[in-house]
Amino acid sequence: MAKHKGRGWHSRLLGAALGVTAVAAATSVWTAQADTAGGQQPQARVSVPDARPHQDRTVTKVAADIAHASDRGARGVNITIDDGPDPVWTPQVLQLLKDNGVKATFCMVGTQAQAHPDLVKEVVAAGHRLCNHTVSHDTAMDSKSEAYQSQQILDAERMITKASGGVRPQYYRAPGGAFTPYSRQLAASRGMRPLGWNVDSKDFERPGADTMVATVKSEITNGPTVLFHDAGGDRSQTLAALREILPWLKQQGYSFGFPVR
């Protein structure tokens, strides 16, 4: 999978989230240490009771291979929305999905979920699914220590679960596709199926709605899981593209589902 650009935005996002709680503050310091010139890996400070929610006794391990298929079969499409929730764009994405009768999978950054728990609850209430997209969206986490990967995955799981009111994420998507065998196994052991994508709308680069629409139309035969974003700056192009893409997919005989677990 291609690495996404945009780490700078997530660094700024993490800094902006410092005031949310002490947990976010600790995470920011910890992440900054990971990026120091010396390359020294930090020790993850994961509290087992905190990192493992109350629902542990009901967690069922899932497959650790990266999912791409849809639970709706060969003509299914999985719409996935990354990096939020965002107070400006997520409500608009939710309304657009509602207008088109589409359910999606929201891959949430832990600090964003912690900052906007009302939006996490709205996503769940609308029938969409949650996906763990780590604490700070480090697209180089596949080159970091296992302790770092654990902190990013387990802390984000806890943040998202708390923000949702107890609904756990069902998937794990590594930032930029930076999966490792360890991170996949860890996520799967927590009931989160590793989640890839087949079609990258490239909306993070803001190439224009027409270009994004053309990309999805030309690449949907590659597979059912399509990647969009609801955070990281102006997402008006994403909304414009979705307004055209969702009806078009229906016209082509596709139905909307969730990634297999």
Summary of the structure (lengths in Angstrom):
residues: 261
radius of gyration: 17.2
end to end distance: 19.7
largest distance: 54.0
contacts: 904
relative contact order: 0.21
helix: 50%
strand: 13%
